[in-house]
Amino acid sequence: MSSGLRTLDGGSGPGLLLLVHGLGATAEVWSPLTSVVSDVWPGRWLAVDLPGHGGSPPLPRVSFGALAAAVAGELPPDEPLVVLGHSLGGVVGLALASGWFGVQVTRAVGLGIKAVWSDDELARAAALAGRPVSWFDTREEAAARHLRVAGLDGLVDPDDELVAAGLQERDGRWRLALDQRSFGVGAPDLPGLVAAARAPVVLARGEHDPMVTTAQLTDVVPAPAVLPGCGHNAHVERPDLVARLLTG
């Protein structure tokens, strides 16, 4: 049964690739990757707006399990799939790989997942989650804020369609489509999720990603992938390198 999430799709043939974006982004953030993924992926792909992002409705309560359950509602329960998730989306992908949500994941790739959280970082995130929605007088101001929140500042032009999907306009004023409560989802149990996965797991980071170190990922998996020259949004910077993670 559909969860009412906004989705984008493409490709043809057997095999399904699920793409799950990170906090503050939308399904459009995968457009650099979907433009090259056919080189390594022969089947279909499906990109979702997570609940409370883009065109998807918010959840009554935000948690990793609730996000995974909503995404699972958009998936065929009897078709094997590969999931590629970025940051928050990577956590959701690992949760789906557990089998707890009734989908058959055959490979889970988590890109740029923040593995270690300090008490101060969690407190700041909780404070952001409790703030009221910010309205901006111009689209330019709202676009700049969206790019900062999604970590895309300097990577994506403010007029790009990637930005348009993350904004809402009302009575001449602009806001982010993001549900502020998403900031308060908390820290994932990354080792527990990897241990629970019923499919091979690949954890990866950009070489210059400030959110997570190689050493932190090595504490979870023996050989994380490091993508040279990339930052936190490697799927935007070097989609060709990220695509190779789908097949090993």
ChimeraX commands (.cxc) that place a marker at each C-alpha (Angstrom):
marker #1 position 0.00,0.00,0.00 radius 0.5
marker #1 position 1.34,3.42,-0.96 radius 0.5
marker #1 position 2.45,5.75,1.83 radius 0.5
marker #1 position 1.65,8.80,-0.28 radius 0.5
marker #1 position 5.28,9.74,-0.79 radius 0.5
marker #1 position 6.33,11.72,-3.83 radius 0.5
marker #1 position 8.56,9.63,-6.09 radius 0.5
marker #1 position 10.55,9.89,-9.29 radius 0.5
marker #1 position 11.37,6.87,-11.43 radius 0.5
marker #1 position 13.11,5.81,-14.59 radius 0.5
marker #1 position 14.91,3.01,-16.35 radius 0.5
marker #1 position 13.45,-0.23,-17.59 radius 0.5
marker #1 position 13.89,-3.94,-17.30 radius 0.5
marker #1 position 14.41,-6.27,-14.36 radius 0.5
marker #1 position 15.96,-5.09,-11.13 radius 0.5
marker #1 position 15.00,-2.15,-8.93 radius 0.5
marker #1 position 17.35,0.45,-7.46 radius 0.5
marker #1 position 15.95,2.49,-4.56 radius 0.5
marker #1 position 17.51,5.94,-3.99 radius 0.5
marker #1 position 17.00,7.66,-0.62 radius 0.5
marker #1 position 18.24,11.22,-0.13 radius 0.5
marker #1 position 19.68,12.84,2.98 radius 0.5
marker #1 position 18.28,15.37,5.43 radius 0.5
marker #1 position 16.93,18.48,3.73 radius 0.5
marker #1 position 17.27,17.20,0.17 radius 0.5
marker #1 position 14.68,15.73,-2.21 radius 0.5
marker #1 position 14.53,12.98,-4.81 radius 0.5
marker #1 position 15.91,15.43,-7.38 radius 0.5
marker #1 position 19.32,15.31,-5.73 radius 0.5
marker #1 position 19.87,11.98,-7.45 radius 0.5
marker #1 position 19.57,13.44,-10.98 radius 0.5
marker #1 position 23.36,13.55,-11.51 radius 0.5
marker #1 position 23.52,9.86,-10.64 radius 0.5
marker #1 position 20.45,8.74,-12.60 radius 0.5
marker #1 position 21.93,10.37,-15.69 radius 0.5
marker #1 position 24.90,7.98,-15.57 radius 0.5
marker #1 position 23.66,4.97,-13.61 radius 0.5
marker #1 position 22.63,3.01,-16.72 radius 0.5
marker #1 position 26.35,2.38,-17.29 radius 0.5
marker #1 position 26.33,-0.02,-14.33 radius 0.5
marker #1 position 22.65,-0.57,-13.52 radius 0.5
marker #1 position 20.53,-2.25,-16.22 radius 0.5
marker #1 position 17.14,-2.04,-14.51 radius 0.5
marker #1 position 14.71,0.48,-13.06 radius 0.5
marker #1 position 15.29,3.09,-10.38 radius 0.5
marker #1 position 12.98,4.76,-7.89 radius 0.5
marker #1 position 13.87,7.91,-5.91 radius 0.5
marker #1 position 11.64,8.99,-3.02 radius 0.5
marker #1 position 11.04,12.20,-1.13 radius 0.5
marker #1 position 11.32,11.14,2.50 radius 0.5
marker #1 position 8.35,12.10,4.71 radius 0.5
marker #1 position 8.47,15.78,5.54 radius 0.5
marker #1 position 10.71,16.53,2.56 radius 0.5
marker #1 position 9.85,17.94,-0.87 radius 0.5
marker #1 position 6.37,16.84,-1.86 radius 0.5
marker #1 position 5.90,14.11,0.76 radius 0.5
marker #1 position 3.65,14.69,3.78 radius 0.5
marker #1 position 5.20,14.79,7.26 radius 0.5
marker #1 position 4.94,11.99,9.79 radius 0.5
marker #1 position 3.06,12.30,13.10 radius 0.5
marker #1 position 6.36,11.41,14.79 radius 0.5
marker #1 position 9.78,11.26,13.16 radius 0.5
marker #1 position 11.94,8.19,13.77 radius 0.5
marker #1 position 14.19,6.01,11.66 radius 0.5
marker #1 position 11.66,3.19,11.83 radius 0.5
marker #1 position 8.77,5.40,10.81 radius 0.5
marker #1 position 10.76,6.76,7.86 radius 0.5
marker #1 position 11.68,3.24,6.74 radius 0.5
marker #1 position 8.09,2.04,7.06 radius 0.5
marker #1 position 6.86,4.92,4.92 radius 0.5
marker #1 position 9.43,4.20,2.21 radius 0.5
marker #1 position 8.61,0.48,2.34 radius 0.5
marker #1 position 5.01,1.39,1.55 radius 0.5
marker #1 position 6.14,2.57,-1.89 radius 0.5
marker #1 position 8.00,-0.65,-2.72 radius 0.5
marker #1 position 6.91,-3.96,-4.24 radius 0.5
marker #1 position 7.16,-6.48,-1.37 radius 0.5
marker #1 position 8.07,-9.43,-3.59 radius 0.5
marker #1 position 10.72,-7.84,-5.79 radius 0.5
marker #1 position 14.40,-7.87,-4.76 radius 0.5
marker #1 position 16.03,-4.46,-4.79 radius 0.5
marker #1 position 19.29,-2.65,-4.17 radius 0.5
marker #1 position 19.13,0.45,-1.96 radius 0.5
marker #1 position 21.51,3.41,-2.10 radius 0.5
marker #1 position 20.98,5.97,0.63 radius 0.5
marker #1 position 22.83,9.16,1.49 radius 0.5
marker #1 position 23.35,10.30,5.10 radius 0.5
marker #1 position 19.89,10.06,6.75 radius 0.5
marker #1 position 18.75,8.10,3.69 radius 0.5
marker #1 position 21.58,5.65,4.26 radius 0.5
marker #1 position 20.23,4.90,7.72 radius 0.5
marker #1 position 16.78,4.35,6.24 radius 0.5
marker #1 position 18.29,2.01,3.65 radius 0.5
marker #1 position 20.04,-0.05,6.31 radius 0.5
marker #1 position 16.80,-0.29,8.27 radius 0.5
marker #1 position 15.07,-1.62,5.15 radius 0.5
marker #1 position 17.87,-4.17,4.69 radius 0.5
marker #1 position 17.00,-5.69,8.06 radius 0.5
marker #1 position 13.87,-7.27,6.59 radius 0.5
marker #1 position 11.78,-5.73,9.39 radius 0.5
marker #1 position 9.71,-3.74,6.91 radius 0.5
marker #1 position 8.77,-6.50,4.49 radius 0.5
marker #1 position 11.00,-5.67,1.52 radius 0.5
marker #1 position 13.74,-7.77,-0.03 radius 0.5
marker #1 position 17.02,-5.85,-0.10 radius 0.5
marker #1 position 19.89,-7.67,-1.82 radius 0.5
marker #1 position 22.53,-4.95,-1.32 radius 0.5
marker #1 position 22.58,-1.82,0.84 radius 0.5
marker #1 position 24.93,1.09,0.17 radius 0.5
marker #1 position 25.16,3.80,2.82 radius 0.5
marker #1 position 26.97,6.94,1.68 radius 0.5
marker #1 position 28.10,9.64,4.11 radius 0.5
marker #1 position 26.29,8.34,7.19 radius 0.5
marker #1 position 27.34,10.24,10.31 radius 0.5
marker #1 position 28.56,7.47,12.59 radius 0.5
marker #1 position 29.45,9.34,15.78 radius 0.5
marker #1 position 27.35,12.01,17.50 radius 0.5
marker #1 position 28.36,14.11,20.50 radius 0.5
marker #1 position 25.89,15.21,23.15 radius 0.5
marker #1 position 26.35,18.78,21.95 radius 0.5
marker #1 position 25.55,17.85,18.34 radius 0.5
marker #1 position 22.40,16.03,19.42 radius 0.5
marker #1 position 21.34,18.99,21.55 radius 0.5
marker #1 position 21.81,21.40,18.64 radius 0.5
marker #1 position 19.83,19.11,16.34 radius 0.5
marker #1 position 17.01,18.87,18.88 radius 0.5
marker #1 position 16.96,22.66,19.18 radius 0.5
marker #1 position 16.63,23.00,15.40 radius 0.5
marker #1 position 13.78,20.48,15.43 radius 0.5
marker #1 position 11.87,22.65,17.88 radius 0.5
marker #1 position 12.17,25.92,15.96 radius 0.5
marker #1 position 9.16,27.35,14.12 radius 0.5
marker #1 position 9.14,27.41,10.33 radius 0.5
marker #1 position 11.18,30.26,8.84 radius 0.5
marker #1 position 9.53,32.27,6.06 radius 0.5
marker #1 position 11.61,34.28,3.60 radius 0.5
marker #1 position 10.62,37.35,1.62 radius 0.5
marker #1 position 12.42,36.16,-1.51 radius 0.5
marker #1 position 12.99,32.88,-3.28 radius 0.5
marker #1 position 16.71,33.66,-3.35 radius 0.5
marker #1 position 16.89,33.71,0.46 radius 0.5
marker #1 position 14.93,30.47,0.76 radius 0.5
marker #1 position 17.04,28.79,-1.93 radius 0.5
marker #1 position 20.25,29.77,-0.13 radius 0.5
marker #1 position 18.94,28.29,3.11 radius 0.5
marker #1 position 17.85,25.08,1.36 radius 0.5
marker #1 position 21.29,24.62,-0.18 radius 0.5
marker #1 position 22.99,25.09,3.20 radius 0.5
marker #1 position 20.68,22.65,4.99 radius 0.5
marker #1 position 21.08,20.00,2.28 radius 0.5
marker #1 position 24.86,20.49,2.14 radius 0.5
marker #1 position 24.67,21.53,-1.51 radius 0.5
marker #1 position 25.95,25.09,-1.20 radius 0.5
marker #1 position 28.52,25.62,-3.94 radius 0.5
marker #1 position 27.55,22.40,-5.71 radius 0.5
marker #1 position 24.13,23.32,-7.12 radius 0.5
marker #1 position 22.94,26.56,-8.69 radius 0.5
marker #1 position 20.12,28.25,-6.72 radius 0.5
marker #1 position 17.95,28.23,-9.87 radius 0.5
marker #1 position 18.39,24.49,-10.45 radius 0.5
marker #1 position 15.34,22.24,-10.33 radius 0.5
marker #1 position 17.00,20.41,-7.43 radius 0.5
marker #1 position 16.33,23.54,-5.38 radius 0.5
marker #1 position 12.80,24.15,-6.65 radius 0.5
marker #1 position 11.64,20.78,-5.32 radius 0.5
marker #1 position 12.74,21.74,-1.80 radius 0.5
marker #1 position 10.85,25.05,-1.59 radius 0.5
marker #1 position 7.25,26.09,-0.98 radius 0.5
marker #1 position 5.65,29.45,-1.79 radius 0.5
marker #1 position 2.62,31.00,-0.13 radius 0.5
marker #1 position 1.26,34.50,-0.56 radius 0.5
marker #1 position 4.50,35.72,-2.06 radius 0.5
marker #1 position 6.73,34.36,0.70 radius 0.5
marker #1 position 8.94,31.28,0.68 radius 0.5
marker #1 position 9.89,28.49,3.07 radius 0.5
marker #1 position 11.73,25.19,2.93 radius 0.5
marker #1 position 9.52,22.18,2.24 radius 0.5
marker #1 position 11.43,20.40,5.02 radius 0.5
marker #1 position 9.61,19.46,8.22 radius 0.5
marker #1 position 11.82,21.00,10.93 radius 0.5
marker #1 position 11.17,18.02,13.21 radius 0.5
marker #1 position 13.36,15.90,10.93 radius 0.5
marker #1 position 16.40,17.42,12.62 radius 0.5
marker #1 position 15.43,15.66,15.83 radius 0.5
marker #1 position 15.51,12.10,14.56 radius 0.5
marker #1 position 18.56,11.39,16.73 radius 0.5
marker #1 position 21.67,9.26,16.32 radius 0.5
marker #1 position 21.39,5.89,14.59 radius 0.5
marker #1 position 22.73,2.65,16.01 radius 0.5
marker #1 position 24.94,2.10,12.98 radius 0.5
marker #1 position 26.69,-1.07,14.23 radius 0.5
marker #1 position 23.33,-2.54,15.20 radius 0.5
marker #1 position 21.79,-1.79,11.81 radius 0.5
marker #1 position 24.74,-3.31,9.95 radius 0.5
marker #1 position 24.57,-6.41,12.17 radius 0.5
marker #1 position 20.84,-6.75,11.52 radius 0.5
marker #1 position 21.12,-6.44,7.74 radius 0.5
marker #1 position 20.16,-9.53,5.76 radius 0.5
marker #1 position 22.12,-8.35,2.74 radius 0.5
marker #1 position 25.68,-7.25,2.00 radius 0.5
marker #1 position 26.33,-3.73,3.29 radius 0.5
marker #1 position 28.71,-1.17,1.79 radius 0.5
marker #1 position 29.53,1.95,3.80 radius 0.5
marker #1 position 31.21,4.78,1.90 radius 0.5
marker #1 position 32.31,8.36,2.38 radius 0.5
marker #1 position 33.85,11.11,0.34 radius 0.5
marker #1 position 37.54,11.61,1.06 radius 0.5
marker #1 position 36.84,15.12,2.39 radius 0.5
marker #1 position 33.48,14.49,4.07 radius 0.5
marker #1 position 33.51,16.45,7.35 radius 0.5
marker #1 position 30.57,14.47,8.75 radius 0.5
marker #1 position 32.29,11.11,9.14 radius 0.5
marker #1 position 35.84,9.76,9.11 radius 0.5
marker #1 position 37.21,6.61,7.56 radius 0.5
marker #1 position 38.30,5.42,10.99 radius 0.5
marker #1 position 34.77,5.77,12.33 radius 0.5
marker #1 position 33.38,3.67,9.49 radius 0.5
marker #1 position 36.15,1.11,9.91 radius 0.5
marker #1 position 34.87,0.55,13.45 radius 0.5
marker #1 position 31.61,-0.65,11.84 radius 0.5
marker #1 position 32.70,-2.44,8.65 radius 0.5
marker #1 position 36.17,-3.80,7.80 radius 0.5
marker #1 position 36.73,-1.98,4.50 radius 0.5
marker #1 position 34.64,1.16,3.90 radius 0.5
marker #1 position 34.86,2.73,0.48 radius 0.5
marker #1 position 36.54,6.13,0.25 radius 0.5
marker #1 position 35.72,8.23,-2.82 radius 0.5
marker #1 position 38.71,10.41,-3.78 radius 0.5
marker #1 position 38.25,14.17,-4.00 radius 0.5
marker #1 position 34.65,14.11,-2.76 radius 0.5
marker #1 position 32.90,15.75,0.16 radius 0.5
marker #1 position 29.63,14.87,1.86 radius 0.5
marker #1 position 27.50,14.87,-1.32 radius 0.5
marker #1 position 29.64,12.56,-3.44 radius 0.5
marker #1 position 26.60,11.49,-5.47 radius 0.5
marker #1 position 26.37,15.07,-6.76 radius 0.5
marker #1 position 30.12,15.66,-7.12 radius 0.5
marker #1 position 31.16,12.31,-8.64 radius 0.5
marker #1 position 28.08,10.25,-9.48 radius 0.5
marker #1 position 30.20,7.94,-11.60 radius 0.5
marker #1 position 32.20,6.83,-8.55 radius 0.5
marker #1 position 29.07,6.35,-6.47 radius 0.5
marker #1 position 27.41,4.30,-9.21 radius 0.5
marker #1 position 30.25,1.79,-9.05 radius 0.5
marker #1 position 29.35,1.03,-5.44 radius 0.5
marker #1 position 26.15,-0.63,-6.64 radius 0.5
marker #1 position 27.95,-3.64,-8.07 radius 0.5
marker #1 position 31.13,-3.83,-6.01 radius 0.5
marker link #1:1,2 radius 0.2
marker link #1:2,3 radius 0.2
marker link #1:3,4 radius 0.2
marker link #1:4,5 radius 0.2
marker link #1:5,6 radius 0.2
marker link #1:6,7 radius 0.2
marker link #1:7,8 radius 0.2
marker link #1:8,9 radius 0.2
marker link #1:9,10 radius 0.2
marker link #1:10,11 radius 0.2
marker link #1:11,12 radius 0.2
marker link #1:12,13 radius 0.2
marker link #1:13,14 radius 0.2
marker link #1:14,15 radius 0.2
marker link #1:15,16 radius 0.2
marker link #1:16,17 radius 0.2
marker link #1:17,18 radius 0.2
marker link #1:18,19 radius 0.2
marker link #1:19,20 radius 0.2
marker link #1:20,21 radius 0.2
marker link #1:21,22 radius 0.2
marker link #1:22,23 radius 0.2
marker link #1:23,24 radius 0.2
marker link #1:24,25 radius 0.2
marker link #1:25,26 radius 0.2
marker link #1:26,27 radius 0.2
marker link #1:27,28 radius 0.2
marker link #1:28,29 radius 0.2
marker link #1:29,30 radius 0.2
marker link #1:30,31 radius 0.2
marker link #1:31,32 radius 0.2
marker link #1:32,33 radius 0.2
marker link #1:33,34 radius 0.2
marker link #1:34,35 radius 0.2
marker link #1:35,36 radius 0.2
marker link #1:36,37 radius 0.2
marker link #1:37,38 radius 0.2
marker link #1:38,39 radius 0.2
marker link #1:39,40 radius 0.2
marker link #1:40,41 radius 0.2
marker link #1:41,42 radius 0.2
marker link #1:42,43 radius 0.2
marker link #1:43,44 radius 0.2
marker link #1:44,45 radius 0.2
marker link #1:45,46 radius 0.2
marker link #1:46,47 radius 0.2
marker link #1:47,48 radius 0.2
marker link #1:48,49 radius 0.2
marker link #1:49,50 radius 0.2
marker link #1:50,51 radius 0.2
marker link #1:51,52 radius 0.2
marker link #1:52,53 radius 0.2
marker link #1:53,54 radius 0.2
marker link #1:54,55 radius 0.2
marker link #1:55,56 radius 0.2
marker link #1:56,57 radius 0.2
marker link #1:57,58 radius 0.2
marker link #1:58,59 radius 0.2
marker link #1:59,60 radius 0.2
marker link #1:60,61 radius 0.2
marker link #1:61,62 radius 0.2
marker link #1:62,63 radius 0.2
marker link #1:63,64 radius 0.2
marker link #1:64,65 radius 0.2
marker link #1:65,66 radius 0.2
marker link #1:66,67 radius 0.2
marker link #1:67,68 radius 0.2
marker link #1:68,69 radius 0.2
marker link #1:69,70 radius 0.2
marker link #1:70,71 radius 0.2
marker link #1:71,72 radius 0.2
marker link #1:72,73 radius 0.2
marker link #1:73,74 radius 0.2
marker link #1:74,75 radius 0.2
marker link #1:75,76 radius 0.2
marker link #1:76,77 radius 0.2
marker link #1:77,78 radius 0.2
marker link #1:78,79 radius 0.2
marker link #1:79,80 radius 0.2
marker link #1:80,81 radius 0.2
marker link #1:81,82 radius 0.2
marker link #1:82,83 radius 0.2
marker link #1:83,84 radius 0.2
marker link #1:84,85 radius 0.2
marker link #1:85,86 radius 0.2
marker link #1:86,87 radius 0.2
marker link #1:87,88 radius 0.2
marker link #1:88,89 radius 0.2
marker link #1:89,90 radius 0.2
marker link #1:90,91 radius 0.2
marker link #1:91,92 radius 0.2
marker link #1:92,93 radius 0.2
marker link #1:93,94 radius 0.2
marker link #1:94,95 radius 0.2
marker link #1:95,96 radius 0.2
marker link #1:96,97 radius 0.2
marker link #1:97,98 radius 0.2
marker link #1:98,99 radius 0.2
marker link #1:99,100 radius 0.2
marker link #1:100,101 radius 0.2
marker link #1:101,102 radius 0.2
marker link #1:102,103 radius 0.2
marker link #1:103,104 radius 0.2
marker link #1:104,105 radius 0.2
marker link #1:105,106 radius 0.2
marker link #1:106,107 radius 0.2
marker link #1:107,108 radius 0.2
marker link #1:108,109 radius 0.2
marker link #1:109,110 radius 0.2
marker link #1:110,111 radius 0.2
marker link #1:111,112 radius 0.2
marker link #1:112,113 radius 0.2
marker link #1:113,114 radius 0.2
marker link #1:114,115 radius 0.2
marker link #1:115,116 radius 0.2
marker link #1:116,117 radius 0.2
marker link #1:117,118 radius 0.2
marker link #1:118,119 radius 0.2
marker link #1:119,120 radius 0.2
marker link #1:120,121 radius 0.2
marker link #1:121,122 radius 0.2
marker link #1:122,123 radius 0.2
marker link #1:123,124 radius 0.2
marker link #1:124,125 radius 0.2
marker link #1:125,126 radius 0.2
marker link #1:126,127 radius 0.2
marker link #1:127,128 radius 0.2
marker link #1:128,129 radius 0.2
marker link #1:129,130 radius 0.2
marker link #1:130,131 radius 0.2
marker link #1:131,132 radius 0.2
marker link #1:132,133 radius 0.2
marker link #1:133,134 radius 0.2
marker link #1:134,135 radius 0.2
marker link #1:135,136 radius 0.2
marker link #1:136,137 radius 0.2
marker link #1:137,138 radius 0.2
marker link #1:138,139 radius 0.2
marker link #1:139,140 radius 0.2
marker link #1:140,141 radius 0.2
marker link #1:141,142 radius 0.2
marker link #1:142,143 radius 0.2
marker link #1:143,144 radius 0.2
marker link #1:144,145 radius 0.2
marker link #1:145,146 radius 0.2
marker link #1:146,147 radius 0.2
marker link #1:147,148 radius 0.2
marker link #1:148,149 radius 0.2
marker link #1:149,150 radius 0.2
marker link #1:150,151 radius 0.2
marker link #1:151,152 radius 0.2
marker link #1:152,153 radius 0.2
marker link #1:153,154 radius 0.2
marker link #1:154,155 radius 0.2
marker link #1:155,156 radius 0.2
marker link #1:156,157 radius 0.2
marker link #1:157,158 radius 0.2
marker link #1:158,159 radius 0.2
marker link #1:159,160 radius 0.2
marker link #1:160,161 radius 0.2
marker link #1:161,162 radius 0.2
marker link #1:162,163 radius 0.2
marker link #1:163,164 radius 0.2
marker link #1:164,165 radius 0.2
marker link #1:165,166 radius 0.2
marker link #1:166,167 radius 0.2
marker link #1:167,168 radius 0.2
marker link #1:168,169 radius 0.2
marker link #1:169,170 radius 0.2
marker link #1:170,171 radius 0.2
marker link #1:171,172 radius 0.2
marker link #1:172,173 radius 0.2
marker link #1:173,174 radius 0.2
marker link #1:174,175 radius 0.2
marker link #1:175,176 radius 0.2
marker link #1:176,177 radius 0.2
marker link #1:177,178 radius 0.2
marker link #1:178,179 radius 0.2
marker link #1:179,180 radius 0.2
marker link #1:180,181 radius 0.2
marker link #1:181,182 radius 0.2
marker link #1:182,183 radius 0.2
marker link #1:183,184 radius 0.2
marker link #1:184,185 radius 0.2
marker link #1:185,186 radius 0.2
marker link #1:186,187 radius 0.2
marker link #1:187,188 radius 0.2
marker link #1:188,189 radius 0.2
marker link #1:189,190 radius 0.2
marker link #1:190,191 radius 0.2
marker link #1:191,192 radius 0.2
marker link #1:192,193 radius 0.2
marker link #1:193,194 radius 0.2
marker link #1:194,195 radius 0.2
marker link #1:195,196 radius 0.2
marker link #1:196,197 radius 0.2
marker link #1:197,198 radius 0.2
marker link #1:198,199 radius 0.2
marker link #1:199,200 radius 0.2
marker link #1:200,201 radius 0.2
marker link #1:201,202 radius 0.2
marker link #1:202,203 radius 0.2
marker link #1:203,204 radius 0.2
marker link #1:204,205 radius 0.2
marker link #1:205,206 radius 0.2
marker link #1:206,207 radius 0.2
marker link #1:207,208 radius 0.2
marker link #1:208,209 radius 0.2
marker link #1:209,210 radius 0.2
marker link #1:210,211 radius 0.2
marker link #1:211,212 radius 0.2
marker link #1:212,213 radius 0.2
marker link #1:213,214 radius 0.2
marker link #1:214,215 radius 0.2
marker link #1:215,216 radius 0.2
marker link #1:216,217 radius 0.2
marker link #1:217,218 radius 0.2
marker link #1:218,219 radius 0.2
marker link #1:219,220 radius 0.2
marker link #1:220,221 radius 0.2
marker link #1:221,222 radius 0.2
marker link #1:222,223 radius 0.2
marker link #1:223,224 radius 0.2
marker link #1:224,225 radius 0.2
marker link #1:225,226 radius 0.2
marker link #1:226,227 radius 0.2
marker link #1:227,228 radius 0.2
marker link #1:228,229 radius 0.2
marker link #1:229,230 radius 0.2
marker link #1:230,231 radius 0.2
marker link #1:231,232 radius 0.2
marker link #1:232,233 radius 0.2
marker link #1:233,234 radius 0.2
marker link #1:234,235 radius 0.2
marker link #1:235,236 radius 0.2
marker link #1:236,237 radius 0.2
marker link #1:237,238 radius 0.2
marker link #1:238,239 radius 0.2
marker link #1:239,240 radius 0.2
marker link #1:240,241 radius 0.2
marker link #1:241,242 radius 0.2
marker link #1:242,243 radius 0.2
marker link #1:243,244 radius 0.2
marker link #1:244,245 radius 0.2
marker link #1:245,246 radius 0.2
marker link #1:246,247 radius 0.2
marker link #1:247,248 radius 0.2
view
